[in-house]
Amino acid sequence: MATQKTITLYSFNELSKEVQAKLIKDYRNDESFLDFDFAERHELREIENEAEVMGIQDFDFRYSGFWSQGDGASFTGTLTKELVVEILERESSSTFLHSAKDWAKLYGNNIEVNIVRHSSMYVHENTVSCEFEYDTDELEISREDYERITGYLNNWKNNLCYKFYKQLRESYEDLISDENIADRLSELEEAFLSNGKILSSSVFDEDEVEEDYPVPYGSERNYYI
């Protein structure tokens, strides 16, 4: 014969602050609840799209994060000539002033720039570098200009690596923030016992249904076993 038991269920917002804090802490490491993979895929697609629009071909992005020594982001690829000209013009504008545009076009349109990886132990910005090739019969580059171009390109590369890494880190921090976890738990509506446990068949055990943290509100539900 079925026995009727009445228990009271609460929404996340109706739970005590102590229970809410414990739930937030517990769910922060629950990858299935927060769906880390989905958030990561979204950010990586955004980064790949940005790189494509920018003019980075054969883009290969890697990162590790977020709070260990050696963490960071980097990428390899080939830059379009339009992007190279843009980088050189912007980076050299404070040095060459009025002639920056001509200087950038002269070199940017005659060199092929690749970003290559030279370390496999880590993936931060210093594990890749910008290298360029040019036809010596059509273009002569002084040692000073060679070093200047290399410096400009690597400075741009480093800043972009920082930017991409910051995007990923901020997305992750938003995902595991107290506010985001609380919002997601609030979407479950009346699903919690007063001690923070979510209703399951085990709640009918006497030890499970004890209300350790009484709360003033809630919705009664009748269940039959």
C-alpha positions in Angstrom: 0.0 0.0 0.0 1.3 3.4 -1.0 2.3 5.7 1.8 1.9 9.5 1.4 4.7 11.7 2.6 4.7 15.5 2.4 7.9 17.3 1.9 8.6 21.0 1.2 10.7 22.1 -1.7 12.3 25.4 -2.1 13.7 27.5 -4.9 17.3 28.5 -4.6 16.4 32.0 -3.6 14.3 30.7 -0.7 17.2 28.8 0.8 19.3 30.2 3.7 22.4 32.2 2.7 24.6 29.5 4.3 23.0 26.8 2.1 23.2 29.0 -1.0 26.9 29.6 -0.4 27.6 25.9 0.0 25.7 25.1 -3.2 27.6 27.7 -5.2 30.9 26.3 -3.9 29.8 22.7 -4.8 28.6 23.5 -8.3 31.6 25.6 -9.2 33.5 22.4 -10.0 30.6 20.6 -11.7 31.6 20.6 -15.3 28.4 19.2 -16.5 26.3 21.8 -14.7 28.3 24.8 -15.9 29.1 23.2 -19.3 32.7 24.3 -19.6 33.1 22.6 -23.0 30.3 24.7 -24.6 31.7 27.9 -23.2 35.2 27.1 -24.4 34.0 26.1 -27.9 32.1 29.4 -28.2 35.1 31.5 -27.2 37.4 29.5 -29.5 35.0 30.1 -32.4 35.0 33.8 -31.7 38.8 33.9 -31.7 39.0 31.9 -34.9 36.5 34.2 -36.6 38.4 37.3 -35.4 41.7 35.9 -36.7 40.2 35.1 -40.1 38.7 38.5 -40.5 41.9 40.1 -39.4 43.9 38.3 -42.1 45.7 35.4 -40.3 45.6 32.3 -42.5 46.2 28.7 -41.4 45.4 29.9 -37.9 46.3 27.3 -35.2 45.5 28.5 -31.7 46.5 26.9 -28.3 46.2 28.0 -24.7 46.5 26.8 -21.1 44.9 28.4 -18.2 44.3 30.0 -16.0 46.4 30.5 -12.8 49.5 28.3 -13.2 53.0 29.6 -14.0 53.5 29.3 -17.7 49.9 29.6 -18.6 49.0 31.7 -21.7 47.9 31.6 -25.3 49.6 31.6 -28.6 49.0 30.9 -32.3 50.7 30.1 -35.5 49.8 31.1 -39.0 50.6 33.2 -42.1 49.7 36.9 -42.3 48.2 38.4 -45.4 50.1 41.3 -46.9 47.3 43.7 -46.1 47.6 42.8 -42.4 51.4 43.1 -42.5 51.1 46.6 -44.0 48.5 47.5 -41.3 50.7 46.3 -38.5 53.9 48.0 -39.7 52.1 51.3 -40.4 50.5 51.3 -36.9 53.6 50.2 -35.1 55.9 52.6 -36.9 53.7 55.7 -36.8 55.4 57.1 -33.7 58.9 56.6 -35.2 58.5 57.6 -38.9 55.6 60.0 -38.5 54.6 61.2 -42.0 56.6 58.5 -43.8 55.2 55.6 -41.8 52.6 54.7 -44.5 55.1 54.5 -47.3 57.6 52.6 -45.2 55.0 50.1 -44.2 53.8 49.6 -47.8 57.4 49.2 -49.1 58.2 46.3 -46.7 54.7 44.9 -46.0 54.0 44.2 -49.7 57.3 42.5 -50.3 57.7 40.1 -47.3 56.0 36.9 -46.3 55.3 36.7 -42.6 54.8 33.4 -40.7 54.3 32.9 -37.0 56.0 29.7 -36.0 56.1 27.6 -32.9 59.6 26.8 -31.4 58.6 25.2 -28.1 56.2 22.4 -27.2 56.5 22.5 -23.4 54.3 25.6 -23.0 51.9 27.6 -25.2 52.2 31.2 -24.0 53.1 34.1 -26.3 56.9 33.5 -26.0 56.7 30.0 -27.5 56.0 31.4 -30.9 57.7 34.1 -33.0 57.2 36.1 -36.2 59.6 35.3 -39.0 59.6 36.8 -42.5 61.2 36.1 -45.8 61.8 38.3 -48.8 63.3 38.2 -52.3 66.7 39.7 -52.1 66.7 40.6 -55.8 63.6 42.8 -55.4 64.1 44.2 -51.9 67.1 45.1 -49.7 66.5 45.4 -46.0 69.1 47.0 -43.7 70.0 45.3 -40.5 68.3 48.2 -38.6 65.1 47.8 -40.6 65.2 44.0 -40.3 65.3 44.2 -36.5 62.7 47.0 -36.5 60.3 44.9 -38.6 60.8 41.8 -36.5 60.2 43.8 -33.3 57.0 45.4 -34.6 55.6 42.1 -35.7 56.4 40.3 -32.4 55.1 43.2 -30.4 51.8 42.9 -32.3 51.8 39.1 -31.9 52.3 39.3 -28.2 49.6 41.9 -27.7 47.1 39.7 -29.7 48.1 36.7 -27.6 47.4 38.6 -24.4 44.0 39.8 -25.8 42.9 36.3 -26.8 44.0 34.9 -23.4 42.2 37.6 -21.6 39.0 36.9 -23.5 39.2 33.2 -22.5 40.1 34.0 -18.9 37.3 36.5 -18.5 34.8 34.1 -20.0 35.9 31.4 -17.6 35.7 33.7 -14.6 32.2 34.8 -15.6 31.2 31.2 -15.9 32.3 30.2 -12.4 31.3 33.5 -10.8 28.9 33.4 -7.8 26.3 35.4 -9.8 26.3 33.0 -12.8 26.0 29.9 -10.6 23.3 31.5 -8.5 21.3 32.4 -11.7 21.6 28.9 -13.0 20.5 27.3 -9.7 17.6 29.8 -9.6 16.4 28.4 -12.9 15.7 25.1 -11.2 12.7 26.6 -9.4 11.4 24.6 -6.5 13.8 21.7 -6.6 15.7 21.9 -3.3 15.2 20.5 0.2 16.0 23.0 2.9 19.5 21.6 3.3 20.3 22.2 -0.4 19.9 18.6 -1.6 18.0 18.2 -4.9 14.9 16.0 -4.8 15.6 12.4 -5.7 14.3 9.0 -4.6 16.8 9.0 -1.7 15.0 12.0 0.0 12.5 9.6 1.6 15.2 8.2 3.9 14.7 9.8 7.3 18.3 11.0 7.5 17.9 12.8 4.1 14.7 14.7 4.8 15.9 16.3 8.0 15.7 20.0 7.5 19.0 21.3 8.9 18.3 24.9 7.7 14.7 26.0 8.3 13.5 28.6 5.9 10.4 30.7 6.0 9.1 30.0 2.5 8.6 27.0 0.2 6.1 25.0 -1.9 4.6 21.8 -0.5 4.6 18.8 -2.8 3.1 15.3 -2.2 4.9 12.3 -3.4 3.9 8.6 -3.2 6.1 5.6 -2.7 
